[in-house]
Amino acid sequence: MLIISAGQGGYNEVETSVLFAPFLLVLYIFSEKKEFFYTMTSKLKIIPLGGLNEIGKNLTVYEYGDDIIVIDCGLGFPDEEMYGVDIVIPDFTYLVQNQNRIRAIILTHGHEDHIGGLPFLMREINVPLYATKLTAGLIELKLEEQNLLDKVVINTVEAGQKFKAGCFGIELIHVNHSIADSVAVAIRTPVGTIIHTGDFKIDVTPIDGGMTDLTRFGELGKEGVLMLLSDSTNVERPGYSESESKVGSRFDQLFKDCDKRIIVTTFASNVHRLQQIINSAAKHGRKVAITGRSMENIMRVATDLGYMDVPKDTLIDITQINSVPKNRLVIITTGSQGESMSALYRMAFTGHRQVEIDAGDRVIISASAIPGNEMTISRVINELFMKGAEVIYDRLEDLHVSGHAYREELKMMIALTQPKFFMPLHGEQRHLRTHADVAKSMGVEPNNVVVGDIGRIVEVTKKSVKLGGTVPAGKVLVDGTGVGDVGSVVLRDRRHLAQDGMVVVVMTLSSEDASLISGPDIVTRGFVYVKESDVLIDELKRVTIETLDSCEYQRITDWATIKAKVKANLSGYLYKQTKRSPMILPVIMEV
């Protein structure tokens, strides 16, 4: 409602609001652009559903009036406390509830932490996707595996392209990253222009595609950027990130005059890294074999779409490696993070069908550890050394460069775009806070810098930015085919079993008076080995019999109460004797 005061002797506020109400209604109905009406009645809402206070699981919602767009839909990987969990995805409740308002899902690039959650979301909603060519190819492969490809509309777009999604004007801007076809997104909203960088770096000597389009960021900055949302992953690293081309020259050095079989592991999605490995192999007269499902899929998609150029007669099937002399062979494999099901892990622990590591191998690990994976990688490296292989993995070997901007590059992005408001994305709390401080040091007003959280609404107008309410958000755990059926209670039980094991007490009781007919039998898993602990097992049986006698004396016949008493007494006894608290499961068979 518009309220105008006409001053002394003029219309009062109530009269004016009534007078102008029909005018506003007509203006709303007949205006070709609704932005005018929206500007008077709505705020831009930015809602991160993932990617804040964590690494991965990136998903950001932009909402204005009746229109919603989503940028990225990634997955995360389980931590050491999530026993048995395969992956972690965002809570999609808010998107499912508002699916009729979602105009587009825009993907900035093809990494799992930005597209890996799509199959799970696409089971619930039907929304058009927008992605660059390589990203679209990887999405198609992913959706096809889940029999969802026919249901989903994928619009292939490219850097520099502009399109509309509801009231939002979208422009894609080329950026460098550790996967080809990466873009940032400029979003023109009724309140102003928002820039969402996605993952980026500034590589002045990129392998392909040209360097990050700094010119366009600068032009947008001169036009006026209301808010910048920027990648925070490497904000703690001073200076500038190194160029991907540096890694290629190091491969040449390691391949030259090497008389061993070479096995290289890297991130499967790093197409430019794979190209450099293949180029070095061809240069030094070596055949290349690929192993690992994700690596094979990436190679096929990237080659089909023209993002990789494999020299003729260089690539061979992994089943043909025994026909090639070892000193003329390169194997590119998955497993740079020590994943237990990866090809490199299986090679290290003698579980791979075609490749067995021995002293005649040089293993090159061309990747850095994702936080949390350090122990698993170390385990694989140690096993490779035990097999007699030469392992080259040290960061000082120039075998890996990051795909994320360092601090000076992040400063450059702020300087070019000159945003009024700033919000750090993609990082743990320490990354977000540090990036917020960097923005303030670059001249962004402290009150105009906001550090968000998953599910917390950030409200943006032309004049202000502030934290608002919340929407449903969090982590959904995927275990096998189960999505969301593993919650805190299940994880607690799994931790309990992992730490202290389990004791099962099987008793056969009379249905008439709950007297003991046979048993009790004691079964343990992960607690003690029964044959070596006869005395303890006998004592557990004694405590159980005494408990049942007590229940019979007190005329307790309720099975739940009997189980509770057996569990409590055994738990107390075991802790007193062993200082351990295994999970105790009383089982009653009724006769």
N, C-alpha and C positions, 0 to 999 in steps of 0.2 A: 504494500500500500504506500503510495506517494503522499507525503504530507508537506504542504507549503504554507508558510505563514505570510499573510499579506500586510502585516504591520498594523498599526493603530487605525481603526475604522475599516479594515479590510476583512476578508473572509477569515473565519476562525478555522482551527485545524480540522475539526470534524466535518464542517461544511466543505472544505477544500478536498478532503479525501473522498467524500461522496461524489463531488463534482467531477473529479478526475478519474474515478474508477471505470466508467464506461470507456473513456478515452484509452486507458491502459489496456483494457480488454480488446478493443478494436485494433490497437497497435500490435498486440501479441498475435492476433489471428491473421492479420493481413500482412505483417512484415515478412519479407522473403528471408530475412535472417533473424533467428531467435536470440542472437547474442545480446541484443539491447535489453530484452526482457530478462534474460538470464543474469546479466550483469547487475540488475537491480535486485534480484531475488536470490541468487545462488553464489556459492563459493566453489572454487576448485578444491577437490579432495584428493589427496595423494595417500594411498593406503598400501604400505609394504606388507605383503603376506609371506615374505621370505627374504633372505639375503642381508638382514641386519642382525648384529650380535652373533654372527655365525659365518662360516665360509661355505658358500653354495646355496642351493635351494632358492635361487633368485626369482622373485615375482613381485611386480609393482603394479598397482591399480591406479588409474587416473579416472576420476569421476566428476562430471559436471552436468547438473540438471538430470535429464533422463538418459544421458550417454555415459558409457564406460568403455575405456580401452585398457588392455592388459599388455604390459611389456615383459616378455620372457616368462617361462614356466619351467623352472629347473628342479633338479633333485639334489639331495645331499647324501653324504655317506655316513653310516652309523659310527658312533664312538665306541670306545672299549667297554662301556657299560651296557650297550644294546646287544646282548647276546642273541645270536641267531638272526638278527635283523639284516636284510639285504640292502635296502635303501630307505631313505627318508624323503617324503614329499610334503609340500605345503598342505595346510588344511584348506580345502576348496569350498567350504560351506558358504562363504559370502558370495563367491562367484556362481555357485549353483543356484542360490536363492535369487540372484539378480541376473540370471542368464539372458533374459529377454531384453536387457538394457545394454548388453555387451556388444559393441559394434565391430571389434577387431581384437585379435591377439597378434602382437608384433614381436618377432624374434630377432634379437640383435646379432646372434651368431650361433654356431652349431655345437657348442660345448654342452656336456651333460648337465652342468649346473645351471644351464639356461634353457634347454629344451627337453631334458630327461623326464620331466613331470607331465608332458603333454599327453601321452597315451592314457594316463589315469584321469586327467581332466576331460579329455575328449570322450571318455565313456559316459560322462555325466551331462555334457552340454554339446551343442552344435553351433560353433562360432567360426567365422572365416579366419584363416591364418594368413599372415603376411611375412615373407622371409626372402632373403636373397637366394641366389640359385643353389649354391653349395649347401646352405642351411636347409633349404627346401628339400634337396635331395636326401639329406640325412634324416629329416623329419618323415619323408615318405617311407624310407626304409624302416624306421622305428614304428610307424603306424601300421605298415603292412604286416609286420611281425605279430601285431595284436589284432589283425583283421578289422582295422578301423579306417583304412585308407579310402574306401568307397564312401564313407560317411562324411569325411572332412574335406572342405574346400581350402586348397592351399594356393594363395596368390603369390606368384614369383615376382619380386620387385628388385630394384638395384639401387646402389648408392646414387644420390642426386635426384631420385624420383620423389614426387609429391603426390599425395592422395588424401581423400577425405574419409573420416571415420566418425559419423555422427557430427557433432559440433566441433570436432577436433580436426585440425589440418596437420598432416603428418609429412615430414621431410626426413629422408634418410641421408646420413653423412658418412662417408668412408673413413674408417679408422684402421690403424694397424693393431693386430693382436696375434696370438699364437695359433690362429686358424684363419684361413682365407675367408673373404666375403663378410667381414665384420663391419657393423655400422653402429653409429650413434643415432639417436632419434631427437629431432627438433619437433616439438608439439606446440602448435599455435592454438591457444585456448582463448575464450572470451575475456579472460583477465590478463593475458599476456603470453609471451613465448617461454616455454619450458624446454631445457635441454637435458636429455637423459643420455649420458655418455656410454652406458654399457661398459664392457671391459675394453680398455684401450691402452696403447702406448704410442710414443712418437718415434718411429724408426726412419731415419733419414736415408738408409740404404736397404730398403725392404727387398725381399726375394722377388715379389710380384705384386702388382696392383697399385703401386705408388704409395707415397707416404700419407699419413693422416691429413685430411683436408683442412689444414689450419686456416686457409684463406676463407673457407665458408664459415668456420667458427668465428673468425674475426668480423666478417660481414654481419653475422647475426648479432654479435656484440655491439656493433655500431648502430644497428637497427633498434636494439634494446632487448635484453634478455631478462625476464622477470626472475627466473629461478634456474639454478644449475644443480643437477643431481649427478654426482661424480663418483667413479670407481675409487675405492679407498684401499685396495688390497696391499699395495706396496708403499703406502704413505710414510712408513717408518724408514724406508731406505732413502738416504740422501742422494742427490745428484740425478743422473739420467740413466735409464735402462740401456743395455747394450743391444746392438743390432743382431738380428737373426743371421745375417750373412757371416758373422764372425764364427758361427758354429761350423759352417761349411768348410772353411779353411782348416779348422782343427780336424775334421773328418779326413781331409786329404792327407794331413800329416800322419794320422793313425793308420790309414790304409796303405800308404806308401811303404814299399819294401817289407811289408808284414808277411811272414810265411805261415801264419796261423789262420784257422777258420775264424771269421769275425761274426759275432752275434751282437746286434744292437737293439736296445729297447728304448722306447720313447713314448710320449703320449700319442695314441693312435690318431687323434684329431689334428695333430700338427702337420698338415699337408706339406708345408714348406720344408719342415725338417725331414720328412720322408723323401721329398724330392732331392734334397741335398745328399742324403745317404745314398740314394740310387745313383745320382750323378757321380759321386766319388767312386762307387763300386764299378760303374761302367768305365770310368776314366782309368782305373787300375786293372781292368780286365777281369772283373769278377761277376759271377752270376748272383742273382738276388732271389731269395725265397721268403715268402711271407707266412707267418703263423700267428694264430690268435684271431678269434672271431671278429672282434671289433676292428682290428687292424685290416683284416681282409675286406670287411664291409666298407671301411673308409677308402681303401685303395680302389675298390671297384667304383664307388660313387664318384670320387675325385677324378679318376681316369675317364669315366664315361662322360663327365661334364666338362672335361678339358682343363681341369685345374692341375693335372699332373701330366708330364710328358716322359714316358718310360722308353728309353732307347731300345731299339729293336734287338731281340734275342737276349735281353738282359734278364727278364723275369722267368723263373721256372717254378713249377709246383713243388711244394714242400716234400712230396713223396719221391721226387727225383734227386734229392740232394746227395744220395750215395753214389750217383753217377758222375759227380763233379769232384775234382780234387779239393781237399779241404782248403788249401791255400788259394783257391780260386772261387771261394764261396762267401757270401754275406747272407746272414739270416736276420730279418727284421721281425721283432716279436713284441707282443704285449707283455706287461708285467713290471713296468717302471715303478709302480707303487707297492710291489711285493704282494699283490692280490693272490690269495691262496688258490684260485681257480685259473690263474693266468698261465700263458704258455711258458714264460721264463721260470715261474715258480715250479712248474711241473718238470722242466728241464733240470733245475737245480736239485730237486728231490727225486729224480729218476722216475718220473711219472709221465713223461712225454713219449708218444709213440714213435716219432721219427728222430728226435734229437736227444743225445745223451752227452752231457758236458764231460770233457776230459782235459788233460794237460795241454792239448793241442789247440785250445780255444782262447780267443781274446774276447772278453765280454765288455761292451761299452754301454754304460747306463747314462743316457742322454736326457736326464730329467731331474727336477728337484722334488723333494718330498712334500706332498700335501700335508699340512699340519695334522698330526695324529698317526701318520703312516711311517714314522721314522723307525720304529721297532721292527715292523714287518719287513721293511727294506733291508735293514741291517741283518736280519735273519737270513734273507736270501743271499746277500753278499757274502756272509760268512760261509754258507753252504757251497757257494761257487768256488771260494778259495779252497775249501776242503776237497773239492773235486780236482784241484790242481790247476784251475783256469786262471788266466791273467785277467783281473777285473779292474777296469778303469772307470772310476765313478766320482772322483773328487771334483767339487765345484771349481777348484783352481785349474782344472784341465780344460776349461772353456768349452764344456760339452753341452751347456744349457744356458739359455738366456730367458728371462721372464717375459711374459706377454702383457704384463701390467706396468703402468706408468710409475716411475719413481717420483720423489717429492718435487723436483724441479719441473718435471713435465706436468704434474698436477697444478703447480703454480701457473705454468704457462696457459693451461686451459682456463683457469680463473681469470687470468689477465686478458686473454683474447675475448672471452664472452662477457666479462664485466657484469656479472649477475647482481641483481638487487638482493635476492635471497639465495641461500645455499643450504644444501642438505647432502651429507656424505652417504654413499651407498656401498654395499658389498664389503663387509668386513666385520670383525669382532669389535667389541666396545672400545678397545684401545685404538683400533684403526679409525673408527668413527670419530672419537674425541680428538685424536691427533689431527685428522683432516679438517675438523671444525676449527681447530686452532690455526691451521695453515690458512684457511679462508679468511679468518679475522686478520691475520698478519698481512694479507693481500688487500685489505681495505674494506672487506665486507663488514657492515655494522654488526656488532655482537648480537644485538636483538634480532637481526635478520638471519642468523644461523640457527638451524634446528637439527637436533640429533633425534631421529625417530626410533621406533621399535616395531617389531612384528605385530600387526593388528591395530596399531595406533594410528588414528586418522591425523593427517597433517592438513590443516585448512589454510588455503592461500587466497588472498584477494590482491588487488592492485597495490594495496598499502600495507598489508601485514601478512605474516606467516606465524602460525601457532599450532600447538598440539591440541587436538580435540578428543573425542571419545574413542571407543574401540569397536572392533568387529571381531567375529570368531576367527581365531588364527592359532597356529601352533605347528606341531610336527605330527605327521601321520606316518606310522611305521609300516613298511611292506616286508612281509616275511613269506617267501614262496609266492603262492597265489593269493594269500590273504592280505587285504589292504585295510589297515585300521583295526584289525582284530587283536593285535598285540598292543596292549596298553601298559600303564604303570604297574598294575597288579601282576601281569604276566612277567614283565621285566624284573620286578622285585623277586618273584619266585625263581626266575632263571639265575639271578645274582646269588640268591640263597643257595640254590643247588650247586652252582659253580664254586662257591666259597666253602660250604660245609657238607655237601652231599645230602643223602636221603636215607632214612630208616623207615621201612615198611613193617608194620606189625599186623599179622593176619591171625584172626581169632574166630572160632566157630562157637556160637552161643545158642542156647535154647530159646526158642520163641516164646516159651511160657514164662520162665522166670529169669531169663538172661544169665543163667549159670553157664560156666565154661564146659564145653563138651570136648573140644580138642584144641591143640595149640597151647600157647601162642607160638607162631613161627616168625622168625626175624629175618628180614631181607634187607641188605644194605647196598647202596650204590654211591660211590664217591666218598664214603665215610671210613669204613675199615674193611679189610679183607676177612671174611667170616672165619675161614679155616685157621687164620693166625690170631684170632681174637676170641677164642672159645669162652674164656672167662668172662669177658665183657658181654658177650651174647647171652650167656647163662644168667648174668645179672639183670639184663634187660627183660628176659623172660620172667625172672623172679618178681621184678617191680611190676610187670604187667599183671601177673597172677594176683599179687597182693592188692592191686588196684581193683581188679574184677571182684575179688572176695569182699572188699570194702563196699563196692556197689551193690553186691548181692545182699550183704548184711543190712545196708540202708534201704533195700528194696527199690533200687534204681533200675528201671527197665527201659528207659528211653535211650535209643541207640546214640543219639547226638550227645547226650550228657556223658554216656560211658566213653565215647571216643574222646571227648574233651578232657576227661579226667586222666585217661591213659596217656594222651599227648602231653598234658601238663606234667605228670609225674615222671615220664620218661625224659622229657626235656630238662627238668630240674636235675635229675640224676646224671644225665650225660654231661651237662655243663659243669656240675660239681666234680665229676671224675676226669673229664677230658678238656674242659674249658673250650668246648666247641658246641655249636648249636645247629645240628643238622635239621633238615626238614623232616618232620615225623608224620607219617600217614597211617593212622589206624584203619584197618579194614575188617569189617564184621561180616561173617557169613552166618546166615540164620538157618537153623534147623528146627 
